[in-house]
Amino acid sequence: MKKLLTILSCMLFATVSYAQNFESASDAVKNMGVGWNLGNTLDANGNGVHQGVESETYWGQPVTKPELMTMMKNAGFGAIRVPVTWYNHMDSEGKVDAAWMARVKEVVDYVINNGMYCIINVHHDTGDDSKNANRIHWIHASMNTYNNTKEKYEYLWKQIAETFKDYDQHLVFEGYNEMLDDLNSWCFASYNATGGYDAASATDSYNALNSYAKSFVNAVRATGGNNQKRNLVINTYAAANGTGNWNDHLTEPLSKLVIPSDPGGSGHIAIQVHAYPNISSGATEIRNMFNTLKTYFIDKGYPVILGEWATSNVDASVTDYDADRERYLTYASYVVKTAKQNNAATFYWMGLSDGVYRSVPCFNQADLAKTLTVAYHGAGFEGEYPTMGSVDDGIVVFEGEQQLEWGTAINFPANLFSDFEEAPFLVVTYQQNYDQFTGDDAYGMFQFWYNDWSSKIKFTADGVEYDADFNPADHYGTPSGTEHTTVFGFPSSIFSTIKNKGVLFQGHGIKVTKAVLTANTAGIQNISYSQENNNVIYNLSGQRVTNPGKGVYIINGKKVVIK
């Protein structure tokens, strides 16, 4: 019995001492260096509907591959923030789907296995409901909402924490993203109230946010293991950073934040804010922001993470990066250097490698990626920044397997077309894949949209014009299970718009395996043709040809090369 007690005591000591070896939050944030957000991926969701793991691609991003994280590591990034939305993967009792939890774990492993820090959070479970009638964001800074969701929220974090409790200090938990009040107020609580402020409403909101923060910390610590000392991140109200002098209440998200007492001891909680200033005042705002953050947090021993940042038009079709490149790169360098001076970590919001570039993987903003990592590591740093191949050889913009269903899309960003002087062809290899559907759903179809979903795009398929929809069964007369390679083309009249907005490629009942942008169709497989064949012949512009010369033509819906 004495021997057993001795063994148990040693086991307990070993467990506790291992947790105690976790670095402090200050050291972790300092060691993260420069980071990036894997945005619009595991955080993608749709209108309150329960979804499967395919939701990862719902907002135009491809399925994440481990090679993407290796690329980020080789470029000099030390940390990846992985935003995760959970509500669309939970049952009525709040239990997370096992398949979804497993997928989150896979992506976390991609990051951790490359020796980088990884932050996972509860993302679009919070947010702005002003434009969403279904009120999909179930976490609000309201005591009434907190009281109604406390158990569900704590149960969610219990599940996440238990899944990852054996992970080492490179994994960090973030309790919630941009939590807003019931009025969907940004900047500070009750900003949208009549008169621009309501003291009672604001107090209620800050109390609720602090209650969620406390629930988060307690739920994680209660799971034991390495979660006893795991570094945790608490966001301010709306992730607001307190910068500006246009309103007396701007610093309230900072001053009203109550850091929870930590059962795991002191030194393992960091604070997160976000920043999207106007480019014209960006450097000034960043400087003022860190001065403010020093007063409220940094000088009090709480490290700060700039969890999302860019400029105010980061989601526009033409961003500051596109419109004023040199100025933007100067600003980006300043952000990273200023953060480093304050021992803060920075996580750039998306960009860098976007849409199909992630599938390669390569950078579509390689100069920006280099600017960020050199700003952190120093002028002598040499990272690796792969870019897309030459347009002369054709650009492989997607390769893998992507089942297209309504609401999912393959995203071709605008800058993918920048090196083409004329509208390129998009050569897509795919399979009609709708045997699993019945009735009116048993069909396959393609659509092209501008990347802002503003309207469908007219196109040609094998030289035949289509206004909006392309059905391979009608075009080729083939059943589900048939594979095709189709050459899509775009009218020159809209190419300037495509270069400005980009293209979304969506559909139903189609499994895409490869897509190549090319200035010509020389890469099409040669097929012998005899002029004794009486079938109707079209050129790639959809015009009927009676005496074809050498070149590429469409015969019975198939591409042939006449030599």
Phi, psi and omega per residue, in radians:
M1 nan -0.759 3.138
K2 -1.104 -0.687 3.122
K3 -1.118 -0.707 3.128
L4 -1.106 -0.747 3.115
L5 -1.093 -0.665 3.129
T6 -1.121 -0.748 3.140
I7 -1.115 -0.780 3.134
L8 -1.090 -0.701 3.119
S9 -1.095 -0.732 3.128
C10 -1.129 -0.714 3.135
M11 -1.108 -0.747 3.129
L12 -1.108 -0.753 -3.141
F13 -1.094 -0.724 -3.120
A14 -1.128 -0.697 -3.140
T15 -1.136 -0.815 -3.111
V16 -1.153 -0.773 -3.098
S17 -1.130 -0.583 3.116
Y18 -1.131 -0.777 3.105
A19 -1.101 -0.654 -3.122
Q20 -1.188 -0.318 3.117
N21 -1.339 -0.140 3.084
F22 -1.043 2.371 3.090
E23 -1.143 2.789 3.109
S24 -1.228 2.854 3.081
A25 -1.065 -0.654 3.126
S26 -1.076 -0.765 3.123
D27 -1.190 -0.701 -3.132
A28 -1.084 -0.831 -3.123
V29 -1.094 -0.710 3.112
K30 -1.104 -0.701 -3.084
N31 -1.358 -0.324 3.100
M32 -1.104 -0.635 3.121
G33 1.233 -2.142 -3.105
V34 -1.885 2.328 -3.025
G35 -2.241 3.098 -3.083
W36 -2.516 2.590 3.088
N37 -1.683 2.231 2.997
L38 -1.445 1.202 -2.983
G39 -1.399 2.799 3.103
N40 1.003 0.599 -3.074
T41 -2.177 -1.607 3.099
L42 -1.270 -0.172 3.065
D43 -1.582 -0.163 -3.128
A44 -1.124 2.536 -3.111
N45 -2.803 3.057 -3.079
G46 -2.532 1.674 2.808
N47 0.985 0.611 3.014
G48 1.432 0.080 -3.077
V49 -1.583 2.466 3.066
H50 -1.168 2.339 -3.025
Q51 -2.333 2.903 3.081
G52 -1.763 -2.929 -3.083
V53 -1.151 -0.264 3.123
E54 -1.171 -0.215 3.122
S55 -1.062 -0.322 3.102
E56 -0.969 -0.498 -3.079
T57 -1.800 0.099 -2.993
Y58 -1.173 -0.411 -3.108
W59 -1.893 0.506 2.978
G60 1.597 -0.005 3.125
Q61 -1.680 2.595 3.120
P62 -1.353 2.976 3.033
V63 -1.092 2.270 -3.092
T64 -1.196 2.386 3.130
K65 -2.031 2.650 3.130
P66 -1.054 -0.510 -3.138
E67 -1.076 -0.490 3.113
L68 -1.109 -0.730 -3.128
M69 -1.263 -0.576 3.041
T70 -1.102 -0.709 3.098
M71 -1.075 -0.763 -3.132
M72 -1.120 -0.695 3.101
K73 -1.089 -0.808 -3.109
N74 -1.181 -0.381 3.101
A75 -1.412 -0.258 3.105
G76 1.966 0.132 3.108
F77 -1.425 2.451 -3.076
G78 -1.897 -0.103 -3.072
A79 -2.733 2.571 3.094
I80 -2.235 2.217 3.005
R81 -1.625 2.191 -3.109
V82 -1.957 1.623 3.090
P83 -1.141 2.377 -3.106
V84 -2.317 2.276 3.014
T85 -1.793 2.375 -2.975
W86 -1.993 -0.489 -2.963
Y87 -1.009 -0.613 -3.096
N88 -1.381 0.070 3.110
H89 -2.235 0.384 -3.140
M90 -2.070 2.538 3.065
D91 -1.475 -3.076 -3.067
S92 -1.126 -0.357 3.119
E93 -1.603 -0.027 3.136
G94 1.576 0.117 3.139
K95 -1.399 2.309 -3.132
V96 -1.404 2.385 3.084
D97 -0.968 2.359 -3.138
A98 -1.077 -0.655 -3.128
A99 -1.142 -0.660 -3.140
W100 -1.222 -0.761 3.117
M101 -1.065 -0.672 3.132
A102 -1.149 -0.650 3.131
R103 -1.203 -0.721 3.063
V104 -1.025 -0.760 3.138
K105 -1.081 -0.691 3.108
E106 -1.031 -0.819 -3.100
V107 -1.175 -0.708 3.061
V108 -1.003 -0.753 3.137
D109 -1.094 -0.623 3.087
Y110 -0.991 -0.710 -3.114
V111 -1.281 -0.931 -3.065
I112 -1.065 -0.690 -3.107
N113 -1.155 -0.274 3.068
N114 -1.685 0.184 3.066
G115 1.316 0.309 3.124
M116 -1.762 2.787 2.981
Y117 -1.317 2.609 3.107
C118 -2.319 2.256 3.032
I119 -1.919 2.192 2.981
I120 -2.027 2.650 -3.035
N121 -2.505 -3.046 2.936
V122 -1.891 1.879 -2.865
H123 -1.750 -1.539 -3.059
H124 -1.414 0.267 2.867
D125 -1.267 -0.332 2.957
T126 -1.891 2.887 3.060
G127 2.484 -2.978 -3.020
D128 -1.624 2.046 3.135
D129 -1.698 0.106 -3.037
S130 -1.101 -0.438 -3.130
K131 -1.968 0.333 -3.105
N132 -2.360 1.858 -3.066
A133 -1.155 -0.392 -3.100
N134 -1.453 -0.054 3.129
R135 0.761 1.125 -3.066
I136 -1.295 -0.328 -3.100
H137 -1.501 1.814 -2.990
W138 -1.521 -0.132 3.115
I139 -1.867 1.945 3.128
H140 -2.191 2.654 3.079
A141 -1.384 1.325 -3.125
S142 -2.607 2.294 -3.115
M143 -1.103 -0.577 3.094
N144 -1.116 -0.791 3.104
T145 -1.133 -0.757 3.140
Y146 -1.028 -0.816 -3.119
N147 -1.082 -0.554 -3.126
N148 -1.456 -0.325 -3.053
T149 -2.096 0.017 -3.064
K150 -0.932 -0.900 -3.092
E151 -1.129 -0.719 3.138
K152 -1.108 -0.741 -3.129
Y153 -1.148 -0.806 3.140
E154 -1.157 -0.629 3.099
Y155 -1.152 -0.679 3.087
L156 -1.040 -0.841 -3.114
W157 -1.222 -0.502 3.049
K158 -1.086 -0.766 -3.140
Q159 -1.126 -0.781 3.138
I160 -1.105 -0.828 -3.077
A161 -1.110 -0.713 3.139
E162 -1.171 -0.594 3.104
T163 -1.101 -0.633 -2.995
F164 -1.962 0.247 -2.968
K165 -1.181 -0.313 3.123
D166 -1.595 -0.033 -3.135
Y167 -1.286 2.646 -3.076
D168 -1.443 -2.913 -2.992
Q169 -1.207 -0.159 3.129
H170 -1.282 -0.262 3.087
L171 -1.709 2.227 -3.098
V172 -2.179 2.441 3.110
F173 -1.776 2.412 3.051
E174 -2.036 2.128 -2.939
G175 -1.115 -0.657 -3.093
Y176 -2.888 2.811 -3.090
N177 -1.611 -2.098 -3.091
E178 -1.618 1.578 -3.089
M179 -1.469 2.223 -3.112
L180 -2.031 2.873 3.099
D181 -1.399 -3.101 -3.120
D182 -1.188 -0.253 3.123
L183 -1.616 0.040 -3.097
N184 1.002 0.781 -3.092
S185 -1.480 2.265 2.984
W186 -1.679 3.033 3.073
C187 1.279 -0.931 3.059
F188 -2.816 2.810 -3.092
A189 -1.125 2.434 3.123
S190 1.228 0.293 3.086
Y191 -0.997 -0.582 -3.128
N192 -1.548 0.117 3.100
A193 -1.250 2.776 3.066
T194 -0.990 2.231 -3.097
G195 1.535 -0.075 3.074
G196 1.532 -0.035 3.107
Y197 -2.984 2.465 3.056
D198 -2.423 1.959 -3.005
A199 -1.044 -0.760 -3.111
A200 -1.154 -0.753 3.128
S201 -1.127 -0.729 3.134
A202 -1.098 -0.776 3.137
T203 -1.056 -0.754 3.105
D204 -1.039 -0.721 -3.107
S205 -1.180 -0.762 3.132
Y206 -1.168 -0.643 3.077
N207 -1.089 -0.689 -3.129
A208 -1.172 -0.801 3.124
L209 -1.040 -0.766 3.112
N210 -1.118 -0.558 3.105
S211 -1.213 -0.732 3.066
Y212 -1.069 -0.724 3.136
A213 -1.060 -0.756 3.131
K214 -1.143 -0.745 3.106
S215 -1.068 -0.712 3.127
F216 -1.048 -0.914 -3.112
V217 -1.078 -0.816 -3.106
N218 -1.125 -0.706 -3.113
A219 -1.131 -0.730 3.141
V220 -1.181 -0.830 -3.100
R221 -1.088 -0.556 -3.084
A222 -1.196 -0.291 -3.120
T223 -1.423 -0.171 3.037
G224 1.271 -2.779 -3.106
G225 1.035 -2.512 -3.140
N226 -1.227 -0.209 3.108
N227 -1.239 -0.208 3.087
Q228 -1.116 -0.549 -3.092
K229 -2.177 0.125 -3.119
R230 -1.052 2.454 3.116
N231 -1.293 2.346 -3.060
L232 -2.105 2.667 -3.101
V233 -2.109 2.254 3.081
I234 -1.966 2.249 3.101
N235 -1.632 2.604 2.992
T236 -1.234 2.969 3.041
Y237 -0.974 2.205 3.140
A238 1.056 0.215 -3.015
A239 0.975 0.488 -3.124
A240 -1.216 2.563 -3.057
N241 -1.854 0.010 3.023
G242 1.383 0.120 -3.075
T243 -1.465 2.527 3.081
G244 2.067 2.800 3.114
N245 -2.266 0.327 -3.093
W246 -1.484 -0.107 -3.141
N247 -2.656 2.470 -3.092
D248 -1.251 -0.207 -3.037
H249 -1.787 0.100 -3.021
L250 -1.124 -0.519 -3.123
T251 -1.550 -0.018 -3.132
E252 -1.040 -0.696 3.100
P253 -0.988 -0.434 3.106
L254 -1.536 -0.862 -3.049
S255 -1.232 -0.504 -3.106
K256 -1.569 -0.091 3.112
L257 -1.299 2.175 3.107
V258 -1.818 1.963 3.127
I259 -1.179 2.167 -3.072
P260 -1.121 2.543 2.958
S261 -1.137 2.399 -2.975
D262 -1.898 2.007 3.094
P263 -1.028 -0.365 -3.141
G264 -1.484 0.008 -3.113
G265 1.743 3.058 -3.068
S266 -1.436 2.794 2.989
G267 1.596 0.182 -3.098
H268 -2.161 0.467 3.088
I269 -2.227 2.297 3.073
A270 -2.037 2.794 -3.121
I271 -1.944 2.423 3.117
Q272 -2.092 2.448 2.992
V273 -2.345 2.917 3.089
H274 -2.137 2.784 -3.121
A275 -2.622 2.134 3.067
Y276 -2.333 1.196 -3.083
P277 -1.310 2.897 2.981
N278 -1.205 2.443 -3.068
I279 -1.053 -0.547 -3.082
S280 -1.168 -0.479 -3.131
S281 -2.122 0.245 -2.995
G282 -1.002 -0.868 -3.095
A283 -1.100 -0.719 3.140
T284 -1.105 -0.770 -3.132
E285 -1.132 -0.694 3.129
I286 -1.120 -0.760 3.117
R287 -1.078 -0.825 3.134
N288 -1.138 -0.630 3.136
M289 -1.061 -0.836 -3.112
F290 -1.197 -0.549 3.036
N291 -1.093 -0.717 3.110
T292 -1.199 -0.745 -3.141
L293 -1.140 -0.563 3.069
K294 -1.091 -0.733 -3.107
T295 -1.120 -0.779 -3.021
Y296 -1.534 -0.519 -3.014
F297 -2.280 -1.013 -2.959
I298 -1.022 -0.828 -3.126
D299 -1.215 -0.217 3.104
K300 -1.702 0.090 3.066
G301 1.660 0.107 3.122
Y302 -1.803 1.977 -3.134
P303 -1.194 2.726 -3.080
V304 -2.070 2.432 3.042
I305 -2.012 2.226 2.985
L306 -1.551 1.554 -2.924
G307 -1.283 -0.434 3.031
E308 -2.525 2.408 3.049
W309 -2.821 2.654 3.022
A310 -3.020 -2.293 2.942
T311 -2.249 3.080 -2.934
S312 -1.126 -0.414 -3.115
N313 -1.851 0.557 -3.081
V314 -1.009 -0.480 -3.106
D315 -1.734 0.066 -3.129
A316 -1.302 2.797 3.125
S317 -1.162 -0.546 3.021
V318 -2.116 1.927 -3.075
T319 -1.626 3.054 3.069
D320 -1.090 -0.569 3.077
Y321 -1.065 -0.680 -3.138
D322 -1.320 -0.706 -2.985
A323 -1.461 -0.552 -3.060
D324 -2.530 1.241 -2.967
R325 -0.988 -0.889 -3.059
E326 -1.072 -0.743 3.141
R327 -1.132 -0.690 -3.116
Y328 -1.169 -0.731 3.133
L329 -1.134 -0.629 3.078
T330 -1.110 -0.774 3.102
Y331 -1.071 -0.811 -3.112
A332 -1.054 -0.744 3.109
S333 -1.079 -0.704 -3.129
Y334 -1.115 -0.716 -3.139
V335 -1.035 -0.874 -3.078
V336 -1.138 -0.758 -3.129
K337 -1.143 -0.705 3.137
T338 -1.166 -0.705 3.097
A339 -1.099 -0.756 -3.131
K340 -1.082 -0.674 3.105
Q341 -1.061 -0.468 -3.138
N342 -1.785 0.268 3.137
N343 0.979 0.580 3.135
A344 -1.847 2.649 3.076
A345 -1.708 2.616 3.114
T346 -2.144 2.438 3.103
F347 -2.211 1.835 -3.112
Y348 -1.166 2.440 -3.112
W349 -1.476 1.891 3.062
M350 0.914 -2.419 -3.030
G351 0.960 -2.756 3.097
L352 1.101 -1.163 3.044
S353 -2.333 1.959 -2.951
D354 -2.288 2.513 3.062
G355 1.028 -2.293 -3.049
V356 -1.102 -0.369 3.111
Y357 -1.075 -0.519 3.130
R358 -1.228 -0.417 -3.126
S359 -1.330 -0.421 -3.033
V360 -1.134 -0.933 -0.159
P361 -1.584 2.728 3.051
C362 -2.795 3.059 3.138
F363 -1.674 2.406 2.925
N364 -1.703 -0.156 3.032
Q365 -2.290 1.069 -3.051
A366 -1.097 -0.640 -3.138
D367 -1.151 -0.595 3.096
L368 -1.246 -0.745 3.094
A369 -1.015 -0.765 3.126
K370 -1.141 -0.721 3.118
T371 -1.007 -0.770 -3.100
L372 -1.151 -0.818 -3.066
T373 -1.292 -0.625 3.082
V374 -1.190 -0.641 3.106
A375 -1.055 -0.602 -3.132
Y376 -1.458 -0.854 -3.013
H377 -1.463 -0.391 -3.133
G378 1.988 2.824 -3.013
A379 -1.066 -0.453 -3.112
G380 -1.464 -0.025 -3.078
F381 -1.247 2.402 3.112
E382 -2.184 1.735 3.084
G383 -1.677 3.130 3.096
E384 -1.925 2.242 -3.052
Y385 -2.314 1.293 -3.104
P386 -1.127 2.535 3.105
T387 -2.175 3.003 -3.113
M388 -1.148 2.672 -3.130
G389 -1.185 3.031 -3.100
S390 -1.107 2.447 3.108
V391 -1.194 -0.389 3.131
D392 -1.139 -0.548 -3.132
D393 -1.623 -0.085 -3.023
G394 1.554 2.430 -3.121
I395 -1.824 2.039 3.056
V396 -1.315 1.826 -3.056
V397 -1.655 -0.250 3.053
F398 -2.723 2.402 3.035
E399 -2.652 2.204 -3.073
G400 2.688 -2.407 3.021
E401 -2.439 2.117 3.110
Q402 -2.354 1.940 3.055
Q403 -1.381 2.094 3.120
L404 -1.525 2.165 3.002
E405 -2.346 2.694 -3.071
W406 -0.926 2.273 -3.088
G407 1.740 -0.265 3.033
T408 -1.866 2.669 -3.098
A409 -2.721 2.710 2.928
I410 -1.734 2.234 -2.986
N411 -1.726 2.130 3.038
F412 -1.896 1.699 -3.084
P413 -1.071 2.757 -3.081
A414 -1.012 -0.718 -3.054
N415 -1.236 -0.140 3.042
L416 -1.152 -0.441 -3.080
F417 -1.705 0.002 -2.971
S418 -1.112 -0.525 -3.087
D419 -1.527 -0.054 3.116
F420 -1.599 2.238 3.106
E421 -1.387 -0.535 3.096
E422 -2.205 2.855 -3.105
A423 -1.017 2.158 -3.123
P424 -1.418 2.950 2.952
F425 -1.564 2.589 3.010
L426 -1.992 1.937 -3.106
V427 -1.701 1.979 -3.027
V428 -2.008 2.232 3.044
T429 -1.815 2.282 -2.993
Y430 -2.782 3.023 3.081
Q431 -2.219 2.339 2.939
Q432 -1.144 2.103 -2.934
N433 -2.467 1.365 -3.103
Y434 -2.428 0.433 3.092
D435 -1.081 -0.436 -3.096
Q436 -1.331 -0.140 -3.114
F437 -1.802 2.736 3.112
T438 -2.273 2.890 3.062
G439 1.064 -2.369 -3.067
D440 -1.212 -0.237 -3.133
D441 -1.554 -0.055 -3.072
A442 -1.490 1.290 3.134
Y443 -2.729 2.873 3.040
G444 -2.159 2.458 -3.078
M445 -2.691 2.554 3.009
F446 -1.949 2.637 2.930
Q447 -2.492 2.575 3.000
F448 -2.010 2.334 3.099
W449 -2.226 2.720 2.921
Y450 -1.148 2.695 -2.999
N451 -1.209 -0.084 3.034
D452 -1.805 0.182 -3.132
W453 1.034 0.407 -3.090
S454 -1.289 -0.603 -3.140
S455 -2.902 2.790 3.049
K456 -1.295 2.805 -3.090
I457 -1.999 2.336 2.997
K458 -1.258 2.632 -3.093
F459 -2.757 3.040 2.975
T460 -2.035 2.588 3.048
A461 -2.185 2.012 -3.049
D462 0.944 0.590 3.086
G463 1.539 -0.129 3.128
V464 -1.634 2.305 -3.069
E465 -1.348 2.448 3.061
Y466 -2.323 2.435 -3.128
D467 -1.348 -0.678 -3.039
A468 -2.675 -0.807 -2.994
D469 -2.026 2.524 3.127
F470 -2.220 2.055 3.136
N471 -1.924 1.900 -3.096
P472 -1.022 -0.573 -3.131
A473 -1.117 -0.667 3.100
D474 -1.281 -0.678 -3.070
H475 -1.225 -0.777 -3.066
Y476 -1.825 -0.292 -3.073
G477 1.230 0.651 -3.057
T478 -2.113 2.689 -3.098
P479 -1.554 3.058 3.055
S480 -1.030 2.480 -3.089
G481 1.777 -0.249 -3.117
T482 -1.402 2.422 3.092
E483 -1.752 2.532 3.141
H484 -2.467 2.771 2.866
T485 -2.161 2.014 -3.066
T486 -1.980 2.417 3.081
V487 -1.701 1.973 3.088
F488 -1.726 2.461 3.091
G489 -2.266 2.774 -3.116
F490 -2.137 2.436 3.123
P491 -1.024 2.435 3.129
S492 -1.080 -0.440 -3.100
S493 -1.156 -0.388 -3.128
I494 -1.909 0.044 -3.039
F495 -1.113 -0.608 3.110
S496 -1.087 -0.616 3.105
T497 -1.218 -0.704 3.099
I498 -1.073 -0.736 3.139
K499 -1.152 -0.371 3.131
N500 -1.573 -0.668 -3.021
K501 -1.869 -0.488 -3.009
G502 1.466 -3.096 -3.029
V503 -2.339 2.472 2.952
L504 -1.938 2.353 -3.074
F505 -2.043 1.860 -3.085
Q506 -2.225 3.019 3.137
G507 3.073 -2.821 -3.111
H508 -2.589 2.404 3.045
G509 1.164 0.517 -3.109
I510 -2.276 2.307 3.052
K511 -1.913 1.928 -3.115
V512 -1.549 2.345 3.119
T513 -2.012 -0.415 3.134
K514 -2.782 2.517 3.066
A515 -2.467 2.266 -3.095
V516 -2.235 2.237 2.982
L517 -1.580 2.271 -3.107
T518 -2.571 2.596 3.131
A519 -1.379 -0.252 3.108
N520 -2.571 3.054 -3.090
T521 -1.943 0.511 -3.113
A522 -1.131 -0.375 -3.102
G523 -1.415 -0.013 -3.137
I524 -1.238 2.427 -3.110
Q525 -1.037 2.286 3.134
N526 -1.202 2.362 3.086
I527 -2.247 2.252 -3.115
S528 -1.150 2.591 -3.124
Y529 -2.462 2.328 3.078
S530 -1.855 2.284 -3.102
Q531 -1.233 -0.100 3.057
E532 -1.348 -0.218 3.113
N533 -1.152 2.300 -3.078
N534 -1.626 0.108 -3.108
N535 -1.189 2.695 3.123
V536 -1.240 2.433 -3.069
I537 -2.067 2.382 3.069
Y538 -2.170 2.588 2.957
N539 -1.485 3.141 -3.054
L540 -1.299 -0.061 3.028
S541 -1.675 0.047 3.107
G542 1.495 0.191 -3.119
Q543 -1.615 2.406 3.137
R544 -1.249 2.408 -3.103
V545 -2.160 2.256 -3.130
T546 -1.683 -0.593 3.136
N547 -2.213 1.355 -3.062
P548 -1.192 2.437 2.996
G549 -1.659 -2.762 3.089
K550 -1.173 2.474 3.100
G551 2.577 -2.977 -3.115
V552 -1.780 2.303 -3.103
Y553 -2.388 2.938 3.088
I554 -1.956 2.152 3.131
I555 -2.328 2.087 -3.097
N556 0.965 0.643 3.093
G557 1.346 0.135 -3.135
K558 -2.040 2.600 3.115
K559 -1.476 2.301 3.063
V560 -2.289 2.696 3.073
V561 -2.001 2.117 3.082
I562 -1.675 2.158 -3.084
K563 -1.786 nan nan
